Amino acid sequence: MEKIAGLSQDHLIRINTSDNFWSAGDSGPCGPCSEIFYDQGPSLQGGPPGSPTGDGDRFMEIWNLVFMQYLQSPEKSERTPLPMPCVDTGMGLERIASVMQGVTSNFETDTFQTLIQANVDLTNVPYQGTAVVSHRIIADHLRAISFLIADGVLPSNEGRGYVLRRILRRAVRHAHLLNVQKPLLARLFPALSGEMGLVYPELLRASDLIQETLNDEECRFQDTLSRGLKVLEESLETLPPRANLSGAVAFKLYDTYGFPLDLTQDILKTNHRTVDQKEFDACMDKQRADARASWSGSGEKAEDGLWYDLLSLHGATHFMGYASPSGEAHVQALIQNTHTQDSVSSSSVPLQVLLNQTPFYGEAGGQLGDRGILEVFSPEGLLKGTMKITNTRKFATDLVVHEGLLEEGKLQIGDKVTLHIDLERRASLSANHTATHLLHAALHALVSKTITQKGSLVAPDRLRFDFNAKEPLSWALLSDIEQWINTKIQNNTPVLTSTMNTQEALDSGAMALFGQKYTDQVRVVSIHGTPRGDLSPTSTELCGGTHVEQTGSIGLFKIISHSSVSSGVRRIEALTGLHALQYTQEQEAFLRESAGLLKIQPQGLLDRLKEILKEKKSSKAKDILSPTKVQEDRKLIGNNILLTITLENQNDLNLKAYAETLKSKLSSGLVLIVNISGSKSSLALGVTDNLVPTFQAVELIRALALKAGGQGGGGNDGFAQSGGKSHVSIPLLTAFLEEKMQHLLKKS
């Protein structure tokens, strides 16, 4: 055979073209082939290709020339001639490299050895014995995963995304076999990008996305892996030798522990077992039927069934908006008027778009969805469509759906689109979300550790926080809460995010919302101490929302209202940043204008208002001092005065002002006012401040009301009112009150 440069001809074996050697898949172009093998020497096991020992490692295929002549049908029943036959030269580049470098395996070449050595350094597990296979699989799978992500493929439950997830979780399993306790692949990626980044710059461009995806997926799976493996081991211990694993157990591993069926089958290979596929499929079908029934019975709108179908078909939408405000994606579904479309042209009909991934945050956890622009380009790079996204929402829990109008052009399934969120709006949303966490922490620190969130709204222009509380918070306390939060903002404390196991997060002190369902892996948002060294967490919560990186980005926090929502639930509304500044400026302008009307400085407004109110009360008292008939009785009880005033046909609304005026003229005593009007009478009782500890007006008025033929009464310890009948005996009431005073004075 012909000489191949750099290779010893004595080591080459060629299997000549014949009808016995075909290269063909299930369907597609095929034809006879000519394979070239390299003999790596008698030190390795195995015989020539095609012999009974041909599966050994001695003879390595380095080239496969396929003479494409036919098109094979899926049924393999016929082969039709191709209109343009060709030759497919399938050279194994890395196998050639292994021959050229004098090694016997792809994994011994310089490229793989760099990755394997980096893995040895990170894991502290030597590349020998049973660890060899794990080191090789981790290196190989890391490379495959990274290139897939760089090519726009992200982990999901279907298609290429499922293949990626399966490869990644198989790598995580082998990291587990090396006893690695924390995420490994993201830490190993710099070795890959350093080795191949110059030749494949897409690795460098997608570096952040690759490492974030690796870390998130590994964290999500790592903890459940050990528990799932324990379940698998316990199940295998109960099986007879060589018996297959129950499909129900394999489904439990898939449904509860995130084991793709392929991974379970891969693990079982080492035990020469497999899975009862029919039983697994039956469990899967039952889960889908139950989920659909549950969804249909949830009371949601009829079109929600559509979202469930799309979730089953495409899997969850991958959110990449934590790391980037823009990105690329592929169109998976187009919906107009609750019906899916293959393509949509610009119109005034609202459009919903489902993508495989997005930087747009779908409304969840109280945070409103993002807005922005979607653009679609032709293969030549020409803009062929623009959609204005006016809202982003979540459906079927895991689908992120973009809503808006296609303003120009055309959009169709499979289109590659570019997405840009409204950065200013996102910044405001993130600031308000972080401020909500600070508010929650402030309520814990200054009010009660028992306070829990009962609801929230994170909008770009405001925030709202509902919480459990028996009584209103005073404005003095609300002012302290403002001060506490603004101090954290001024200190510009860092806001850190991490992904961890749910129970681990809860054990670390992270707050979770009561009644909220969380997945095995959760995102934890921590607001730490000051940058001057105090890194103790100020706030740690489970949260999937977007946040600022430093609290200083919030700018300013201002509470604008505090109210009751329902029994035992209070609400605080607040503003941040420029919205808070604008509100403060508006309040200041109102204060200046109000003071200007009174021709005084703003700082003197409060004292002037007090004077006006005092004058108003005095004016009301003067009006009452000229009634149709006034009778006055004054008695001295010990060192205290009992003043009884009888009025006719006065406005009951003025009695409190009159009582306050009379009280101000007494050094110590009680004022009883009886206002007779028609067939009714009204009673008012005032107690000077020094006697309030001894005489409670509201208790005394209720006793007097019974004597006057009425009942009940209301007010406080200093003043109370009640009603009675017109024929009430004033001397009887005075005598009764005098007796009560003497009795209470003796007790005190």
C-alpha distance (Angstrom), angle and dihedral (degrees) to the residues before:
residue distance angle dihedral
M1 . . .
E2 3.79 . .
K3 3.82 120.1 .
I4 3.82 119.3 -103.6
A5 3.82 112.6 -148.4
G6 3.78 112.8 -101.2
L7 3.81 95.3 6.2
S8 3.77 125.8 104.6
Q9 3.80 108.1 -116.2
D10 3.78 89.5 -146.2
H11 3.81 89.7 67.6
L12 3.81 96.2 51.2
I13 3.80 124.0 98.1
R14 3.76 121.3 -174.4
I15 3.78 124.5 -161.8
N16 3.81 103.3 -151.1
T17 3.79 123.8 -132.2
S18 3.78 114.4 -87.8
D19 3.79 139.6 142.8
N20 3.80 88.3 -97.4
F21 3.81 93.2 67.2
W22 3.76 114.6 63.5
S23 3.73 132.5 163.4
A24 3.81 108.2 -151.0
G25 3.76 138.1 143.0
D26 3.78 127.4 -160.4
S27 3.78 88.9 -73.0
G28 3.79 140.8 -9.7
P29 3.83 136.8 58.4
C30 3.81 115.5 -10.5
G31 3.78 143.1 155.3
P32 3.79 146.1 147.2
C33 3.78 116.8 -45.6
S34 3.78 141.4 -151.6
E35 3.81 114.1 -145.8
I36 3.81 126.1 -161.4
F37 3.80 119.6 -156.5
Y38 3.80 131.1 -172.5
D39 3.79 119.9 -138.8
Q40 3.81 106.7 -136.2
G41 3.80 92.9 -169.0
P42 3.78 140.2 -96.2
S43 3.81 92.8 -71.0
L44 3.82 88.1 82.4
Q45 3.79 127.1 66.2
G46 3.81 122.1 -111.4
G47 3.76 143.4 70.9
P48 3.81 135.5 -118.9
P49 3.81 119.3 -56.8
G50 3.79 111.9 -80.0
S51 3.81 93.6 22.8
P52 3.85 123.0 115.1
T53 3.83 89.0 -101.1
G54 3.81 94.5 43.7
D55 3.83 93.6 117.4
G56 3.80 92.4 72.8
D57 3.81 124.9 104.9
R58 3.82 99.2 -113.3
F59 3.82 96.0 89.0
M60 3.82 113.3 48.9
E61 3.80 122.3 -168.6
I62 3.79 109.2 -129.0
W63 3.78 101.6 166.1
N64 3.78 138.8 26.4
L65 3.81 119.9 -173.3
V66 3.80 111.0 -164.9
F67 3.80 117.7 -166.0
M68 3.79 100.6 -147.6
Q69 3.79 106.4 -147.7
Y70 3.80 107.2 137.6
L71 3.78 143.8 43.9
Q72 3.79 112.6 -134.7
S73 3.82 119.4 -148.7
P74 3.84 120.0 -132.3
E75 3.81 90.0 -110.3
K76 3.86 90.0 54.9
S77 3.80 87.0 -135.4
E78 3.78 96.3 121.2
R79 3.78 143.7 16.0
T80 3.77 119.1 -150.7
P81 3.83 122.6 -161.5
L82 3.78 116.6 -101.2
P83 3.81 115.2 -119.9
M84 3.83 90.4 -133.2
P85 3.85 113.6 29.3
C86 3.79 116.6 -156.6
V87 3.81 143.8 170.0
D88 3.81 122.4 -107.6
T89 3.81 108.7 -153.3
G90 3.80 102.5 -157.7
M91 3.79 103.3 -173.9
G92 3.79 116.1 175.9
L93 3.82 99.8 -132.1
E94 3.80 96.4 -169.1
R95 3.79 92.1 44.5
I96 3.80 89.2 53.6
A97 3.82 87.4 48.6
S98 3.79 91.4 52.8
V99 3.81 90.3 52.0
M100 3.79 92.0 46.8
Q101 3.81 91.8 48.8
G102 3.81 92.1 47.8
V103 3.82 96.9 -117.6
T104 3.77 128.9 125.7
S105 3.80 101.4 -134.2
N106 3.80 140.5 41.9
F107 3.80 87.5 -121.8
E108 3.80 91.2 61.2
T109 3.82 93.0 58.7
D110 3.79 118.9 107.1
T111 3.82 95.2 -105.1
F112 3.78 95.3 54.6
Q113 3.78 93.7 38.7
T114 3.81 89.9 58.8
L115 3.82 90.3 56.0
I116 3.79 93.5 42.1
Q117 3.80 92.2 50.3
A118 3.81 90.4 49.4
N119 3.80 88.1 51.8
V120 3.79 91.1 49.4
D121 3.82 89.5 52.2
L122 3.81 93.0 49.6
T123 3.81 96.8 43.8
N124 3.83 99.1 34.1
V125 3.81 87.4 -137.7
P126 3.86 114.6 130.2
Y127 3.79 120.0 -123.8
Q128 3.78 95.3 -111.7
G129 3.78 143.1 93.0
T130 3.79 117.9 5.6
A131 3.84 90.9 -12.7
V132 3.83 91.5 69.3
V133 3.82 93.3 79.6
S134 3.83 92.8 48.3
H135 3.81 93.1 48.7
R136 3.79 90.7 50.0
I137 3.81 94.8 47.2
I138 3.82 92.6 48.2
A139 3.82 91.7 50.3
D140 3.80 93.9 45.2
H141 3.82 95.1 44.4
L142 3.81 93.8 45.2
R143 3.78 89.1 56.8
A144 3.81 93.4 47.7
I145 3.82 92.9 45.7
S146 3.79 94.0 48.5
F147 3.79 94.6 50.5
L148 3.81 91.3 47.2
I149 3.81 92.0 52.7
A150 3.81 91.0 45.4
D151 3.80 86.5 54.0
G152 3.81 91.1 55.5
V153 3.81 99.6 -97.3
L154 3.82 114.6 134.6
P155 3.82 131.2 -175.7
S156 3.80 113.3 -83.1
N157 3.78 141.0 140.1
E158 3.79 98.0 -96.0
G159 3.79 144.0 42.8
R160 3.78 120.0 -10.2
G161 3.79 90.4 -11.5
Y162 3.79 90.5 60.4
V163 3.80 91.5 49.5
L164 3.81 88.8 51.8
R165 3.80 92.4 49.2
R166 3.79 91.9 48.7
I167 3.83 92.1 51.2
L168 3.79 91.8 46.0
R169 3.80 94.3 49.6
R170 3.78 91.3 47.8
A171 3.82 87.7 55.1
V172 3.81 90.1 48.9
R173 3.79 89.8 51.9
H174 3.81 90.5 55.4
A175 3.81 90.5 47.4
H176 3.80 84.9 54.8
L177 3.81 89.6 52.3
L178 3.82 87.2 55.9
N179 3.83 87.5 54.4
V180 3.81 93.7 -114.0
Q181 3.82 108.7 166.9
K182 3.80 101.3 -170.1
P183 3.82 135.3 41.3
L184 3.79 110.1 -63.5
L185 3.80 111.2 174.0
A186 3.81 98.0 66.8
R187 3.81 89.3 50.1
L188 3.80 89.9 50.1
F189 3.82 94.9 49.4
P190 3.87 95.8 82.8
A191 3.82 88.1 63.5
L192 3.81 89.6 54.8
S193 3.81 94.9 45.6
G194 3.80 90.0 46.6
E195 3.80 91.1 52.3
M196 3.82 99.8 42.3
G197 3.82 106.7 13.7
L198 3.79 96.4 96.8
V199 3.80 92.3 54.2
Y200 3.80 94.4 37.9
P201 3.84 105.5 35.1
E202 3.83 91.0 176.9
L203 3.82 86.1 78.4
L204 3.80 90.0 60.1
R205 3.81 94.3 44.1
A206 3.80 92.0 51.6
S207 3.81 95.0 38.3
D208 3.82 96.6 116.5
L209 3.80 93.8 45.6
I210 3.80 92.5 46.7
Q211 3.80 94.4 50.3
E212 3.81 93.5 43.8
T213 3.81 91.4 49.4
L214 3.80 92.7 46.4
N215 3.79 92.1 49.1
D216 3.82 95.2 45.1
E217 3.80 94.6 47.3
E218 3.80 94.4 44.4
C219 3.82 92.6 47.9
R220 3.78 89.4 48.1
F221 3.79 92.8 53.1
Q222 3.79 106.1 28.1
D223 3.80 99.7 79.3
T224 3.79 96.0 41.1
L225 3.80 89.4 49.1
S226 3.79 94.4 69.9
R227 3.80 92.3 46.2
G228 3.79 91.8 46.1
L229 3.79 92.3 49.1
K230 3.79 88.8 51.9
V231 3.81 90.1 53.7
L232 3.80 89.8 48.5
E233 3.81 93.2 48.7
E234 3.79 92.4 48.9
S235 3.80 90.6 49.8
L236 3.81 92.4 49.8
E237 3.80 91.4 51.2
T238 3.81 90.0 62.4
L239 3.82 95.2 49.9
P240 3.79 125.5 94.4
P241 3.82 115.6 -115.0
R242 3.82 113.6 -69.4
A243 3.83 92.3 2.1
N244 3.82 116.8 143.0
L245 3.78 122.1 -110.6
S246 3.79 116.1 -102.5
G247 3.79 114.2 -99.7
A248 3.83 88.0 -135.1
V249 3.82 90.9 59.5
A250 3.81 91.4 46.7
F251 3.82 88.9 50.3
K252 3.81 91.1 50.0
L253 3.80 88.8 53.0
Y254 3.81 89.1 50.4
D255 3.81 97.5 43.0
T256 3.81 100.7 38.2
Y257 3.79 105.1 25.9
G258 3.80 102.5 28.9
F259 3.81 96.3 -116.7
P260 3.82 109.2 156.2
L261 3.80 108.9 -137.2
D262 3.80 88.6 -115.8
L263 3.81 90.5 59.4
T264 3.81 92.8 51.0
Q265 3.81 89.6 49.1
D266 3.81 90.1 48.4
I267 3.82 91.7 52.6
L268 3.80 91.4 47.3
K269 3.81 92.0 55.0
T270 3.79 89.7 76.2
N271 3.83 87.6 58.9
H272 3.82 93.4 44.5
R273 3.79 90.4 -116.8
T274 3.78 137.3 117.5
V275 3.82 138.8 -166.7
D276 3.79 129.5 -88.0
Q277 3.80 92.7 -111.2
K278 3.81 96.7 -170.6
E279 3.78 93.0 54.3
F280 3.81 91.1 46.9
D281 3.82 91.1 51.6
A282 3.81 90.5 48.9
C283 3.82 91.0 53.1
M284 3.80 90.4 48.6
D285 3.82 92.4 50.2
K286 3.80 91.1 49.2
Q287 3.80 92.2 51.4
R288 3.80 91.3 51.6
A289 3.80 91.3 48.7
D290 3.82 92.1 48.4
A291 3.79 92.1 47.3
R292 3.79 91.8 50.1
A293 3.83 91.6 48.7
S294 3.80 90.7 48.6
W295 3.79 91.1 48.7
S296 3.81 93.2 47.5
G297 3.79 91.0 50.8
S298 3.78 96.0 48.3
G299 3.80 94.1 91.2
E300 3.79 93.4 -116.8
K301 3.77 123.4 141.1
A302 3.78 119.1 -73.6
E303 3.79 93.2 -108.6
D304 3.80 91.4 61.3
G305 3.79 86.9 84.5
L306 3.80 86.1 65.4
W307 3.80 90.8 58.4
Y308 3.77 91.5 50.6
D309 3.80 90.3 52.3
L310 3.80 90.3 50.6
L311 3.80 91.1 48.5
S312 3.80 90.7 52.2
L313 3.81 90.7 48.2
H314 3.80 101.7 43.2
G315 3.80 106.2 17.4
A316 3.79 125.7 -137.9
T317 3.80 122.1 -23.8
H318 3.79 111.5 -110.9
F319 3.81 112.3 -127.1
M320 3.81 112.3 -146.9
G321 3.79 96.7 165.7
Y322 3.79 97.1 106.7
A323 3.80 91.1 73.3
S324 3.79 103.2 28.9
P325 3.83 137.7 29.1
S326 3.80 91.2 -150.9
G327 3.76 139.1 31.9
E328 3.77 149.3 144.0
A329 3.79 128.7 -90.0
H330 3.78 143.7 161.3
V331 3.80 125.8 -111.3
Q332 3.80 111.5 -113.2
A333 3.81 101.2 171.3
L334 3.81 140.5 5.3
I335 3.81 118.8 -157.2
Q336 3.80 129.7 -169.9
N337 3.81 123.0 170.7
T338 3.84 90.1 -7.4
H339 3.83 92.0 -56.9
T340 3.80 126.4 110.1
Q341 3.81 118.1 -123.5
D342 3.80 132.2 -162.3
S343 3.79 91.4 -144.0
V344 3.81 137.7 1.6
S345 3.80 131.4 -157.0
S346 3.80 125.9 -153.6
S347 3.82 113.4 -74.5
S348 3.79 143.3 132.9
V349 3.81 91.7 -97.2
P350 3.84 111.5 110.9
L351 3.80 113.1 -109.2
Q352 3.79 132.1 -154.6
V353 3.80 118.8 -158.1
L354 3.79 127.8 -164.9
L355 3.81 117.4 -160.2
N356 3.79 133.1 -175.2
Q357 3.82 90.3 -120.6
T358 3.79 137.8 1.3
P359 3.81 144.3 -178.2
F360 3.84 87.9 -145.8
Y361 3.81 114.3 105.7
G362 3.80 112.7 -132.4
E363 3.80 114.6 -138.5
A364 3.81 107.7 -88.9
G365 3.79 141.1 131.6
G366 3.80 90.9 27.8
Q367 3.82 92.8 -58.6
L368 3.80 115.2 121.7
G369 3.80 119.2 -125.6
D370 3.79 125.0 -96.1
R371 3.79 126.7 -100.5
G372 3.78 129.1 -152.9
I373 3.80 146.1 104.5
L374 3.82 134.2 -48.0
E375 3.81 117.7 -161.9
V376 3.80 129.4 -172.8
F377 3.79 122.4 -159.5
S378 3.78 133.2 -162.9
P379 3.84 119.5 -118.1
E380 3.80 86.2 -98.6
G381 3.80 90.6 58.6
L382 3.81 96.9 -105.9
L383 3.80 118.6 140.9
K384 3.79 107.5 -112.2
G385 3.81 102.6 167.1
T386 3.81 143.4 16.1
M387 3.79 127.6 -163.8
K388 3.80 124.3 -170.0
I389 3.81 107.0 -143.2
T390 3.80 108.7 -148.9
N391 3.80 97.7 173.8
T392 3.78 141.2 7.7
R393 3.79 119.8 -152.0
K394 3.78 140.1 173.5
F395 3.78 123.5 -121.8
A396 3.79 130.3 -177.1
T397 3.83 85.7 12.4
D398 3.81 96.1 -84.3
L399 3.81 106.8 45.0
V400 3.80 117.4 96.1
V401 3.81 108.7 -155.0
H402 3.81 124.2 -166.9
E403 3.80 115.3 -146.2
G404 3.78 129.4 -164.9
L405 3.80 144.3 81.7
L406 3.79 129.8 -53.6
E407 3.81 96.4 -131.3
E408 3.79 97.4 -174.3
G409 3.77 141.5 1.0
K410 3.78 130.0 9.6
L411 3.80 136.1 -61.4
Q412 3.80 126.4 -162.9
I413 3.79 141.3 174.2
G414 3.80 111.7 -76.3
D415 3.80 95.4 23.2
K416 3.78 115.7 144.4
V417 3.80 108.2 -128.8
T418 3.79 137.1 -172.0
L419 3.80 119.3 -137.3
H420 3.80 130.7 -157.2
I421 3.79 122.4 -179.1
D422 3.82 124.3 -148.8
L423 3.81 97.0 -96.0
E424 3.82 96.5 -164.5
R425 3.79 92.1 51.6
R426 3.83 92.5 45.3
A427 3.81 90.1 50.9
S428 3.81 90.5 53.6
L429 3.81 91.7 47.0
S430 3.80 91.5 49.4
A431 3.81 92.2 48.2
N432 3.80 92.1 50.1
H433 3.80 92.3 46.9
T434 3.79 92.8 52.3
A435 3.82 89.2 45.2
T436 3.82 88.5 54.0
H437 3.81 89.5 56.3
L438 3.82 89.7 49.4
L439 3.82 90.4 50.0
H440 3.80 90.3 51.8
A441 3.81 89.9 49.9
A442 3.82 92.0 46.9
L443 3.81 91.5 52.9
H444 3.81 88.5 51.7
A445 3.79 92.3 48.1
L446 3.83 99.4 42.7
V447 3.81 106.5 24.4
S448 3.81 115.1 23.8
K449 3.80 140.8 -34.5
T450 3.81 87.3 -135.9
I451 3.81 93.2 68.4
T452 3.79 112.9 115.1
Q453 3.78 132.5 -178.9
K454 3.80 114.5 -98.4
G455 3.79 97.4 177.8
S456 3.78 142.3 -29.3
L457 3.78 145.7 -163.5
V458 3.80 122.3 -151.6
A459 3.79 108.2 -170.2
P460 3.82 127.8 163.1
D461 3.82 92.2 -110.1
R462 3.82 102.4 36.8
L463 3.77 147.0 -0.7
R464 3.78 132.5 -133.3
F465 3.80 127.2 -162.3
D466 3.82 125.7 -171.3
F467 3.81 119.7 -164.3
N468 3.79 141.7 164.3
A469 3.83 115.4 -91.6
K470 3.81 132.9 148.3
E471 3.79 95.8 -149.5
P472 3.80 137.8 24.9
L473 3.79 118.0 -90.3
S474 3.78 114.3 -115.6
W475 3.79 117.7 -116.3
A476 3.78 87.9 -118.6
L477 3.81 89.1 59.3
L478 3.79 91.4 44.7
S479 3.79 87.7 53.2
D480 3.82 89.4 53.4
I481 3.81 89.4 50.8
E482 3.80 90.3 52.2
Q483 3.80 90.4 49.7
W484 3.82 92.1 48.9
I485 3.81 92.7 51.3
N486 3.79 95.7 43.5
T487 3.80 89.5 51.4
K488 3.82 89.0 57.5
I489 3.80 89.1 47.8
Q490 3.80 92.4 49.2
N491 3.81 90.9 49.5
N492 3.82 87.7 56.9
T493 3.79 91.3 -138.5
P494 3.83 117.7 -166.9
V495 3.80 121.7 -103.1
L496 3.80 109.8 -147.4
T497 3.81 129.5 -169.6
S498 3.78 129.6 -162.0
T499 3.79 139.5 164.6
M500 3.77 120.3 -127.0
N501 3.76 145.0 148.7
T502 3.82 112.2 -68.3
Q503 3.78 95.7 -122.8
E504 3.79 91.6 45.3
A505 3.81 89.1 52.5
L506 3.80 92.6 49.5
D507 3.81 91.8 46.2
S508 3.80 89.1 53.5
G509 3.80 90.1 58.9
A510 3.80 100.5 -98.6
M511 3.82 113.3 155.4
A512 3.79 118.1 -123.6
L513 3.79 127.4 -166.9
F514 3.78 113.1 -105.6
G515 3.80 111.9 -109.9
Q516 3.82 93.0 12.0
K517 3.81 116.0 131.7
Y518 3.79 115.5 -133.9
T519 3.79 131.5 -168.0
D520 3.81 123.4 -125.1
Q521 3.79 90.1 -92.5
V522 3.80 120.1 46.1
R523 3.78 138.1 -176.8
V524 3.79 114.2 -117.0
V525 3.82 121.2 -157.3
S526 3.81 115.2 -160.5
I527 3.80 126.5 -174.6
H528 3.77 107.0 -159.7
G529 3.79 136.2 -160.4
T530 3.77 129.3 -83.1
P531 3.80 121.1 -48.9
R532 3.81 87.9 -118.3
G533 3.79 91.7 83.7
D534 3.83 107.7 -74.3
L535 3.79 101.3 115.8
S536 3.82 98.1 165.1
P537 3.81 108.8 131.6
T538 3.78 116.6 -98.6
S539 3.80 91.5 -172.0
T540 3.80 133.3 6.4
E541 3.80 119.5 -179.6
L542 3.78 139.7 159.1
C543 3.80 103.5 -113.3
G544 3.77 138.6 153.7
G545 3.81 95.3 -166.9
T546 3.79 130.0 106.5
H547 3.80 121.0 -94.6
V548 3.79 141.9 -178.5
E549 3.80 118.2 -99.3
Q550 3.83 94.0 -130.5
T551 3.81 127.1 25.0
G552 3.80 89.8 -128.8
S553 3.80 87.7 75.3
I554 3.83 88.3 70.9
G555 3.81 89.1 68.3
L556 3.81 101.2 -168.0
F557 3.81 137.0 3.7
K558 3.81 121.7 -150.4
I559 3.82 128.8 175.3
I560 3.82 110.7 -143.6
S561 3.81 102.8 176.3
H562 3.80 144.5 11.1
S563 3.79 119.3 -166.6
S564 3.79 146.7 149.2
V565 3.82 119.3 -92.2
S566 3.80 98.7 179.3
S567 3.77 139.1 -34.1
G568 3.80 107.5 -40.7
V569 3.81 94.7 -0.8
R570 3.81 123.5 103.1
R571 3.79 130.4 -173.5
I572 3.79 132.3 -145.0
E573 3.79 120.3 -166.5
A574 3.78 119.7 -165.4
L575 3.78 145.2 168.9
T576 3.79 132.4 -141.0
G577 3.78 138.6 -161.6
L578 3.80 118.5 -7.8
H579 3.81 91.8 -6.1
A580 3.81 89.2 58.4
L581 3.80 90.9 46.4
Q582 3.81 91.8 49.9
Y583 3.81 91.1 49.7
T584 3.81 91.1 49.6
Q585 3.79 91.2 49.5
E586 3.81 91.0 50.0
Q587 3.80 91.0 51.0
E588 3.79 90.7 48.2
A589 3.82 90.7 50.4
F590 3.81 90.1 50.5
L591 3.80 90.3 50.3
R592 3.82 92.4 50.2
E593 3.81 92.2 47.5
S594 3.82 92.1 48.5
A595 3.79 91.7 49.5
G596 3.80 89.7 46.9
L597 3.80 91.4 57.8
L598 3.80 88.5 57.8
K599 3.82 91.2 42.8
I600 3.81 93.8 -122.7
Q601 3.80 137.7 112.1
P602 3.86 116.5 -89.5
Q603 3.83 91.9 -113.2
G604 3.82 90.0 60.1
L605 3.81 95.0 51.3
L606 3.81 96.9 95.3
D607 3.81 94.8 51.9
R608 3.81 91.0 47.1
L609 3.82 91.6 51.0
K610 3.81 89.9 51.6
E611 3.80 89.5 52.8
I612 3.81 91.6 49.7
L613 3.80 92.5 50.5
K614 3.80 91.2 48.1
E615 3.80 90.1 50.7
K616 3.81 89.8 48.4
K617 3.80 91.9 52.7
S618 3.78 90.6 47.6
S619 3.81 89.7 50.3
K620 3.79 90.8 52.2
A621 3.80 90.3 49.0
K622 3.82 91.1 52.0
D623 3.80 90.0 52.7
I624 3.82 90.1 53.6
L625 3.82 93.4 47.2
S626 3.81 89.0 70.7
P627 3.81 100.5 57.3
T628 3.79 128.5 148.0
K629 3.78 88.3 -99.6
V630 3.80 132.6 2.2
Q631 3.80 126.3 -175.3
E632 3.78 122.6 -175.5
D633 3.82 130.3 -166.0
R634 3.80 123.3 -177.9
K635 3.82 126.0 -170.0
L636 3.79 133.1 173.4
I637 3.80 114.3 -132.9
G638 3.77 105.9 -173.4
N639 3.81 103.5 -52.5
N640 3.80 92.7 -25.0
I641 3.79 131.2 90.3
L642 3.81 123.9 -131.3
L643 3.79 107.1 -158.1
T644 3.84 117.6 -171.0
I645 3.83 119.4 -169.5
T646 3.83 123.7 -172.3
L647 3.85 118.2 -159.0
E648 3.79 135.2 177.3
N649 3.82 128.9 -143.3
Q650 3.79 96.8 -11.7
N651 3.83 126.4 150.7
D652 3.80 107.4 -96.3
L653 3.80 88.9 -145.8
N654 3.82 89.3 68.9
L655 3.81 95.6 53.2
K656 3.79 95.3 87.4
A657 3.81 93.2 52.2
Y658 3.80 90.2 47.5
A659 3.81 92.2 48.9
E660 3.82 91.2 49.6
T661 3.80 90.3 51.1
L662 3.80 92.1 50.4
K663 3.82 91.9 45.5
S664 3.80 90.6 54.0
K665 3.80 88.8 59.4
L666 3.81 93.7 52.9
S667 3.78 121.5 80.0
S668 3.81 90.8 -156.6
G669 3.77 129.7 -8.0
L670 3.81 152.8 73.4
V671 3.81 130.2 -75.9
L672 3.82 119.2 -152.0
I673 3.83 116.2 -170.2
V674 3.82 120.9 -171.0
N675 3.79 115.2 -169.7
I676 3.84 114.0 -168.7
S677 3.79 116.0 -161.0
G678 3.80 120.3 167.7
S679 3.80 111.3 -54.3
K680 3.80 93.6 -15.3
S681 3.74 138.5 68.5
S682 3.80 132.7 -158.3
L683 3.78 125.5 -148.7
A684 3.80 126.2 -154.2
L685 3.80 125.3 -178.7
G686 3.80 126.9 -169.7
V687 3.81 126.4 -171.3
T688 3.81 123.1 -163.1
D689 3.77 113.9 -117.7
N690 3.81 95.5 -110.3
L691 3.83 91.5 58.5
V692 3.82 98.1 45.8
P693 3.84 91.9 97.1
T694 3.83 88.6 57.7
F695 3.81 103.7 32.6
Q696 3.81 120.9 39.0
A697 3.79 108.9 -161.5
V698 3.81 95.6 -153.5
E699 3.85 92.1 55.0
L700 3.81 93.7 46.2
I701 3.82 94.2 47.0
R702 3.80 91.6 55.1
A703 3.81 90.6 54.1
L704 3.83 91.1 46.6
A705 3.84 90.7 49.2
L706 3.80 90.4 60.0
K707 3.82 90.1 52.1
A708 3.83 88.8 50.2
G709 3.80 94.0 52.9
G710 3.80 95.2 -102.4
Q711 3.77 134.6 93.6
G712 3.78 142.0 -139.0
G713 3.75 126.4 16.5
G714 3.78 139.4 -169.3
G715 3.75 142.9 -142.7
N716 3.79 135.2 82.5
D717 3.80 139.8 -73.9
G718 3.82 92.5 -76.3
F719 3.82 100.5 42.7
A720 3.81 136.8 12.8
Q721 3.81 139.2 168.0
S722 3.81 136.9 -156.7
G723 3.80 142.0 159.7
G724 3.80 137.6 -115.0
K725 3.84 144.7 159.9
S726 3.81 126.2 -64.3
H727 3.80 97.0 -118.5
V728 3.79 91.2 62.2
S729 3.81 114.8 144.9
I730 3.80 108.8 -121.9
P731 3.86 93.4 -164.5
L732 3.83 88.9 51.8
L733 3.79 91.8 53.0
T734 3.80 92.5 46.2
A735 3.81 92.4 48.3
F736 3.83 91.3 48.5
L737 3.80 92.4 49.2
E738 3.81 91.1 46.5
E739 3.82 90.1 53.7
K740 3.83 91.3 48.7
M741 3.80 91.3 50.6
Q742 3.81 93.4 50.6
H743 3.81 91.1 47.9
L744 3.81 94.5 49.1
L745 3.81 92.9 44.4
K746 3.81 90.1 55.6
K747 3.80 91.1 50.1
S748 3.79 92.3 50.2
